[in-house]
């Protein structure tokens, strides 16, 4: 049986936390901008830290598992 939990969690978080797609933290003129399709180096760093923190919480602390077969 394959454990698809880490794959699904990583893919969903990557799509949701892509800087500029849904939101940008920090934005250009505000703390948060939604749907701006712009990014910066600082926004990439903030989103990477959020990605790591949420992936750690979902995969290690909560233990999300999706088994197939």
Biopython code that builds the backbone (N, CA, C, O; Angstrom):
import numpy as np
from Bio.PDB.StructureBuilder import StructureBuilder

atoms = [
    (1, "UNK", "N", (0.838, -1.182, 0.000)),
    (1, "UNK", "CA", (0.000, 0.000, 0.000)),
    (1, "UNK", "C", (0.886, 1.248, 0.000)),
    (1, "UNK", "O", (1.862, 1.343, 0.744)),
    (2, "UNK", "N", (0.523, 2.175, -0.835)),
    (2, "UNK", "CA", (1.273, 3.419, -0.936)),
    (2, "UNK", "C", (0.627, 4.493, -0.071)),
    (2, "UNK", "O", (-0.597, 4.611, -0.020)),
    (3, "UNK", "N", (1.453, 5.266, 0.602)),
    (3, "UNK", "CA", (0.978, 6.363, 1.428)),
    (3, "UNK", "C", (1.045, 7.649, 0.606)),
    (3, "UNK", "O", (2.129, 8.183, 0.373)),
    (4, "UNK", "N", (-0.104, 8.141, 0.170)),
    (4, "UNK", "CA", (-0.185, 9.331, -0.668)),
    (4, "UNK", "C", (-0.400, 10.604, 0.146)),
    (4, "UNK", "O", (-0.512, 11.679, -0.443)),
    (5, "UNK", "N", (-0.462, 10.527, 1.458)),
    (5, "UNK", "CA", (-0.686, 11.698, 2.299)),
    (5, "UNK", "C", (0.345, 12.792, 2.109)),
    (5, "UNK", "O", (-0.031, 13.941, 1.875)),
    (6, "UNK", "N", (1.644, 12.480, 2.201)),
    (6, "UNK", "CA", (2.648, 13.528, 2.004)),
    (6, "UNK", "C", (2.616, 14.159, 0.615)),
    (6, "UNK", "O", (2.861, 15.356, 0.467)),
    (7, "UNK", "N", (2.316, 13.355, -0.398)),
    (7, "UNK", "CA", (2.251, 13.885, -1.768)),
    (7, "UNK", "C", (1.096, 14.861, -1.911)),
    (7, "UNK", "O", (1.260, 15.941, -2.479)),
    (8, "UNK", "N", (-0.061, 14.491, -1.405)),
    (8, "UNK", "CA", (-1.244, 15.346, -1.517)),
    (8, "UNK", "C", (-1.065, 16.622, -0.698)),
    (8, "UNK", "O", (-1.370, 17.713, -1.178)),
    (9, "UNK", "N", (-0.580, 16.495, 0.519)),
    (9, "UNK", "CA", (-0.379, 17.673, 1.365)),
    (9, "UNK", "C", (0.634, 18.627, 0.734)),
    (9, "UNK", "O", (0.396, 19.835, 0.693)),
    (10, "UNK", "N", (1.742, 18.114, 0.250)),
    (10, "UNK", "CA", (2.769, 18.959, -0.366)),
    (10, "UNK", "C", (2.250, 19.644, -1.619)),
    (10, "UNK", "O", (2.537, 20.821, -1.836)),
    (11, "UNK", "N", (1.496, 18.941, -2.443)),
    (11, "UNK", "CA", (0.966, 19.529, -3.673)),
    (11, "UNK", "C", (-0.045, 20.625, -3.368)),
    (11, "UNK", "O", (0.013, 21.701, -3.962)),
    (12, "UNK", "N", (-0.958, 20.366, -2.461)),
    (12, "UNK", "CA", (-1.977, 21.365, -2.114)),
    (12, "UNK", "C", (-1.329, 22.596, -1.493)),
    (12, "UNK", "O", (-1.676, 23.722, -1.851)),
    (13, "UNK", "N", (-0.401, 22.400, -0.574)),
    (13, "UNK", "CA", (0.269, 23.548, 0.035)),
    (13, "UNK", "C", (1.087, 24.329, -0.981)),
    (13, "UNK", "O", (1.132, 25.557, -0.917)),
    (14, "UNK", "N", (1.731, 23.648, -1.915)),
    (14, "UNK", "CA", (2.512, 24.339, -2.932)),
    (14, "UNK", "C", (1.619, 25.226, -3.793)),
    (14, "UNK", "O", (1.985, 26.362, -4.096)),
    (15, "UNK", "N", (0.466, 24.725, -4.186)),
    (15, "UNK", "CA", (-0.449, 25.512, -5.022)),
    (15, "UNK", "C", (-1.033, 26.677, -4.226)),
    (15, "UNK", "O", (-1.095, 27.802, -4.723)),
    (16, "UNK", "N", (-1.458, 26.411, -3.001)),
    (16, "UNK", "CA", (-2.087, 27.457, -2.195)),
    (16, "UNK", "C", (-1.084, 28.532, -1.782)),
    (16, "UNK", "O", (-1.433, 29.712, -1.732)),
    (17, "UNK", "N", (0.147, 28.146, -1.487)),
    (17, "UNK", "CA", (1.134, 29.098, -0.984)),
    (17, "UNK", "C", (2.063, 29.654, -2.056)),
    (17, "UNK", "O", (3.097, 30.233, -1.722)),
    (18, "UNK", "N", (1.728, 29.496, -3.322)),
    (18, "UNK", "CA", (2.536, 30.097, -4.378)),
    (18, "UNK", "C", (2.396, 31.612, -4.282)),
    (18, "UNK", "O", (1.285, 32.130, -4.396)),
    (19, "UNK", "N", (3.502, 32.340, -4.074)),
    (19, "UNK", "CA", (3.407, 33.791, -3.906)),
    (19, "UNK", "C", (2.800, 34.460, -5.143)),
    (19, "UNK", "O", (3.242, 34.225, -6.268)),
    (20, "UNK", "N", (1.793, 35.289, -4.919)),
    (20, "UNK", "CA", (1.155, 36.030, -5.992)),
    (20, "UNK", "C", (-0.071, 35.368, -6.560)),
    (20, "UNK", "O", (-0.879, 36.044, -7.196)),
    (21, "UNK", "N", (-0.252, 34.078, -6.363)),
    (21, "UNK", "CA", (-1.408, 33.395, -6.942)),
    (21, "UNK", "C", (-2.669, 33.724, -6.167)),
    (21, "UNK", "O", (-3.582, 34.338, -6.719)),
    (22, "UNK", "N", (-2.745, 33.338, -4.916)),
    (22, "UNK", "CA", (-3.900, 33.683, -4.077)),
    (22, "UNK", "C", (-3.610, 34.912, -3.232)),
    (22, "UNK", "O", (-4.429, 35.828, -3.153)),
    (23, "UNK", "N", (-2.447, 34.927, -2.603)),
    (23, "UNK", "CA", (-2.081, 36.076, -1.773)),
    (23, "UNK", "C", (-0.568, 36.228, -1.780)),
    (23, "UNK", "O", (0.175, 35.298, -2.095)),
    (24, "UNK", "N", (-0.137, 37.437, -1.419)),
    (24, "UNK", "CA", (1.283, 37.727, -1.298)),
    (24, "UNK", "C", (1.529, 38.330, 0.076)),
    (24, "UNK", "O", (0.947, 39.357, 0.426)),
    (25, "UNK", "N", (2.391, 37.687, 0.851)),
    (25, "UNK", "CA", (2.764, 38.173, 2.177)),
    (25, "UNK", "C", (4.248, 38.426, 2.200)),
    (25, "UNK", "O", (4.969, 37.449, 1.998)),
    (26, "UNK", "N", (4.789, 39.558, 2.410)),
    (26, "UNK", "CA", (4.157, 40.867, 2.441)),
    (26, "UNK", "C", (3.931, 41.381, 1.035)),
    (26, "UNK", "O", (4.661, 41.036, 0.106)),
    (27, "UNK", "N", (2.919, 42.204, 0.892)),
    (27, "UNK", "CA", (2.597, 42.782, -0.411)),
    (27, "UNK", "C", (3.469, 43.994, -0.712)),
    (27, "UNK", "O", (4.349, 44.354, 0.069)),
    (28, "UNK", "N", (3.211, 44.610, -1.848)),
    (28, "UNK", "CA", (4.002, 45.787, -2.217)),
    (28, "UNK", "C", (3.641, 47.004, -1.371)),
    (28, "UNK", "O", (4.522, 47.669, -0.825)),
    (29, "UNK", "N", (2.350, 47.295, -1.263)),
    (29, "UNK", "CA", (1.940, 48.471, -0.516)),
    (29, "UNK", "C", (1.219, 48.147, 0.774)),
    (29, "UNK", "O", (0.982, 49.039, 1.589)),
    (30, "UNK", "N", (0.869, 46.903, 0.974)),
    (30, "UNK", "CA", (0.121, 46.478, 2.150)),
    (30, "UNK", "C", (0.800, 45.260, 2.765)),
    (30, "UNK", "O", (1.772, 44.721, 2.236)),
    (31, "UNK", "N", (0.249, 44.853, 3.899)),
    (31, "UNK", "CA", (0.785, 43.647, 4.532)),
    (31, "UNK", "C", (0.451, 42.422, 3.691)),
    (31, "UNK", "O", (1.293, 41.543, 3.505)),
    (32, "UNK", "N", (-0.770, 42.365, 3.186)),
    (32, "UNK", "CA", (-1.196, 41.233, 2.353)),
    (32, "UNK", "C", (-1.929, 41.759, 1.127)),
    (32, "UNK", "O", (-2.767, 42.655, 1.225)),
    (33, "UNK", "N", (-1.603, 41.194, -0.019)),
    (33, "UNK", "CA", (-2.297, 41.505, -1.265)),
    (33, "UNK", "C", (-2.876, 40.216, -1.811)),
    (33, "UNK", "O", (-2.249, 39.160, -1.727)),
    (34, "UNK", "N", (-4.058, 40.301, -2.363)),
    (34, "UNK", "CA", (-4.753, 39.123, -2.863)),
    (34, "UNK", "C", (-4.889, 39.192, -4.377)),
    (34, "UNK", "O", (-5.390, 40.178, -4.916)),
    (35, "UNK", "N", (-4.440, 38.140, -5.065)),
    (35, "UNK", "CA", (-4.572, 38.041, -6.515)),
    (35, "UNK", "C", (-3.759, 39.064, -7.283)),
    (35, "UNK", "O", (-4.170, 39.476, -8.368)),
    (36, "UNK", "N", (-2.627, 39.485, -6.761)),
    (36, "UNK", "CA", (-1.840, 40.532, -7.410)),
    (36, "UNK", "C", (-0.956, 39.999, -8.534)),
    (36, "UNK", "O", (-0.567, 40.754, -9.425)),
    (37, "UNK", "N", (-0.635, 38.706, -8.501)),
    (37, "UNK", "CA", (0.255, 38.066, -9.474)),
    (37, "UNK", "C", (1.652, 38.702, -9.499)),
    (37, "UNK", "O", (2.359, 38.597, -10.501)),
    (38, "UNK", "N", (2.051, 39.363, -8.404)),
    (38, "UNK", "CA", (3.392, 39.908, -8.246)),
    (38, "UNK", "C", (4.042, 39.242, -7.047)),
    (38, "UNK", "O", (3.365, 38.764, -6.137)),
    (39, "UNK", "N", (5.353, 39.220, -7.062)),
    (39, "UNK", "CA", (6.076, 38.621, -5.946)),
    (39, "UNK", "C", (7.393, 39.351, -5.737)),
    (39, "UNK", "O", (7.799, 40.168, -6.563)),
    (40, "UNK", "N", (8.040, 39.056, -4.654)),
    (40, "UNK", "CA", (9.352, 39.629, -4.354)),
    (40, "UNK", "C", (10.172, 38.567, -3.628)),
    (40, "UNK", "O", (9.660, 37.503, -3.281)),
    (41, "UNK", "N", (11.426, 38.864, -3.408)),
    (41, "UNK", "CA", (12.285, 37.920, -2.700)),
    (41, "UNK", "C", (11.829, 37.680, -1.274)),
    (41, "UNK", "O", (11.874, 36.553, -0.781)),
    (42, "UNK", "N", (11.385, 38.749, -0.608)),
    (42, "UNK", "CA", (10.901, 38.616, 0.760)),
    (42, "UNK", "C", (9.617, 37.793, 0.810)),
    (42, "UNK", "O", (9.427, 36.998, 1.731)),
    (43, "UNK", "N", (8.737, 37.977, -0.171)),
    (43, "UNK", "CA", (7.498, 37.188, -0.222)),
    (43, "UNK", "C", (7.804, 35.712, -0.446)),
    (43, "UNK", "O", (7.142, 34.852, 0.135)),
    (44, "UNK", "N", (8.785, 35.409, -1.271)),
    (44, "UNK", "CA", (9.168, 34.019, -1.505)),
    (44, "UNK", "C", (9.707, 33.402, -0.219)),
    (44, "UNK", "O", (9.396, 32.252, 0.093)),
    (45, "UNK", "N", (10.504, 34.149, 0.521)),
    (45, "UNK", "CA", (11.043, 33.657, 1.787)),
    (45, "UNK", "C", (9.931, 33.410, 2.804)),
    (45, "UNK", "O", (9.925, 32.375, 3.470)),
    (46, "UNK", "N", (8.991, 34.348, 2.932)),
    (46, "UNK", "CA", (7.880, 34.192, 3.877)),
    (46, "UNK", "C", (7.026, 32.992, 3.509)),
    (46, "UNK", "O", (6.650, 32.216, 4.388)),
    (47, "UNK", "N", (6.710, 32.821, 2.230)),
    (47, "UNK", "CA", (5.893, 31.690, 1.795)),
    (47, "UNK", "C", (6.630, 30.365, 1.976)),
    (47, "UNK", "O", (6.004, 29.349, 2.278)),
    (48, "UNK", "N", (7.950, 30.363, 1.797)),
    (48, "UNK", "CA", (8.724, 29.135, 2.010)),
    (48, "UNK", "C", (8.709, 28.724, 3.484)),
    (48, "UNK", "O", (8.589, 27.540, 3.799)),
    (49, "UNK", "N", (8.828, 29.694, 4.374)),
    (49, "UNK", "CA", (8.781, 29.393, 5.810)),
    (49, "UNK", "C", (7.390, 28.879, 6.189)),
    (49, "UNK", "O", (7.272, 27.915, 6.946)),
    (50, "UNK", "N", (6.340, 29.516, 5.670)),
    (50, "UNK", "CA", (4.974, 29.049, 5.928)),
    (50, "UNK", "C", (4.760, 27.642, 5.386)),
    (50, "UNK", "O", (4.136, 26.811, 6.045)),
    (51, "UNK", "N", (5.276, 27.371, 4.185)),
    (51, "UNK", "CA", (5.154, 26.045, 3.582)),
    (51, "UNK", "C", (5.807, 24.990, 4.473)),
    (51, "UNK", "O", (5.211, 23.949, 4.749)),
    (52, "UNK", "N", (7.026, 25.263, 4.917)),
    (52, "UNK", "CA", (7.736, 24.314, 5.776)),
    (52, "UNK", "C", (6.990, 24.092, 7.087)),
    (52, "UNK", "O", (6.849, 22.956, 7.540)),
    (53, "UNK", "N", (6.513, 25.173, 7.694)),
    (53, "UNK", "CA", (5.814, 25.051, 8.977)),
    (53, "UNK", "C", (4.518, 24.261, 8.826)),
    (53, "UNK", "O", (4.247, 23.369, 9.630)),
    (54, "UNK", "N", (3.717, 24.569, 7.817)),
    (54, "UNK", "CA", (2.445, 23.858, 7.631)),
    (54, "UNK", "C", (2.667, 22.405, 7.211)),
    (54, "UNK", "O", (1.938, 21.516, 7.652)),
    (55, "UNK", "N", (3.662, 22.159, 6.367)),
    (55, "UNK", "CA", (3.953, 20.777, 5.974)),
    (55, "UNK", "C", (4.397, 19.961, 7.182)),
    (55, "UNK", "O", (4.009, 18.801, 7.324)),
    (56, "UNK", "N", (5.202, 20.555, 8.047)),
    (56, "UNK", "CA", (5.642, 19.864, 9.255)),
    (56, "UNK", "C", (4.467, 19.558, 10.168)),
    (56, "UNK", "O", (4.372, 18.462, 10.721)),
    (57, "UNK", "N", (3.574, 20.526, 10.325)),
    (57, "UNK", "CA", (2.415, 20.314, 11.184)),
    (57, "UNK", "C", (1.524, 19.202, 10.630)),
    (57, "UNK", "O", (1.125, 18.300, 11.367)),
    (58, "UNK", "N", (1.213, 19.264, 9.338)),
    (58, "UNK", "CA", (0.301, 18.279, 8.758)),
    (58, "UNK", "C", (0.914, 16.881, 8.680)),
    (58, "UNK", "O", (0.211, 15.894, 8.896)),
    (59, "UNK", "N", (2.194, 16.778, 8.379)),
    (59, "UNK", "CA", (2.794, 15.464, 8.147)),
    (59, "UNK", "C", (3.347, 14.818, 9.409)),
    (59, "UNK", "O", (3.264, 13.599, 9.565)),
    (60, "UNK", "N", (3.900, 15.603, 10.299)),
    (60, "UNK", "CA", (4.519, 15.017, 11.484)),
    (60, "UNK", "C", (3.614, 15.115, 12.710)),
    (60, "UNK", "O", (3.382, 14.113, 13.387)),
    (61, "UNK", "N", (3.103, 16.305, 12.999)),
    (61, "UNK", "CA", (2.302, 16.485, 14.219)),
    (61, "UNK", "C", (0.928, 15.838, 14.096)),
    (61, "UNK", "O", (0.490, 15.127, 15.000)),
    (62, "UNK", "N", (0.248, 16.083, 12.977)),
    (62, "UNK", "CA", (-1.094, 15.507, 12.794)),
    (62, "UNK", "C", (-1.000, 14.110, 12.210)),
    (62, "UNK", "O", (-1.773, 13.229, 12.586)),
    (63, "UNK", "N", (-0.068, 13.897, 11.299)),
    (63, "UNK", "CA", (0.139, 12.568, 10.707)),
    (63, "UNK", "C", (-0.900, 12.230, 9.654)),
    (63, "UNK", "O", (-1.612, 11.233, 9.780)),
    (64, "UNK", "N", (-0.993, 13.050, 8.619)),
    (64, "UNK", "CA", (-1.949, 12.798, 7.536)),
    (64, "UNK", "C", (-1.471, 11.612, 6.705)),
    (64, "UNK", "O", (-0.339, 11.600, 6.222)),
    (65, "UNK", "N", (-2.334, 10.620, 6.541)),
    (65, "UNK", "CA", (-2.024, 9.427, 5.736)),
    (65, "UNK", "C", (-3.193, 9.137, 4.821)),
    (65, "UNK", "O", (-4.345, 9.149, 5.255)),
    (66, "UNK", "N", (-2.904, 8.875, 3.556)),
    (66, "UNK", "CA", (-3.902, 8.457, 2.578)),
    (66, "UNK", "C", (-3.365, 7.198, 1.921)),
    (66, "UNK", "O", (-2.383, 7.254, 1.180)),
    (67, "UNK", "N", (-3.994, 6.070, 2.183)),
    (67, "UNK", "CA", (-3.525, 4.801, 1.638)),
    (67, "UNK", "C", (-4.370, 4.388, 0.438)),
    (67, "UNK", "O", (-5.588, 4.569, 0.433)),
    (68, "UNK", "N", (-3.717, 3.834, -0.570)),
    (68, "UNK", "CA", (-4.434, 3.334, -1.752)),
    (68, "UNK", "C", (-4.181, 1.844, -1.876)),
    (68, "UNK", "O", (-3.173, 1.315, -1.405)),
    (69, "UNK", "N", (-5.106, 1.202, -2.510)),
    (69, "UNK", "CA", (-4.943, -0.222, -2.792)),
    (69, "UNK", "C", (-5.435, -1.068, -1.709)),
    (69, "UNK", "O", (-5.365, -2.294, -1.803)),
]
sb = StructureBuilder()
sb.init_structure("model")
sb.init_model(0)
sb.init_chain("A")
sb.init_seg("    ")
for serial, (resi, resn, name, xyz) in enumerate(atoms, 1):
    if name == "N":
        sb.init_residue(resn, " ", resi, " ")
    sb.init_atom(name, np.array(xyz, "f"), 0.0, 1.0, " ", f" {name:<3s}", serial, name[0])
structure = sb.get_structure()
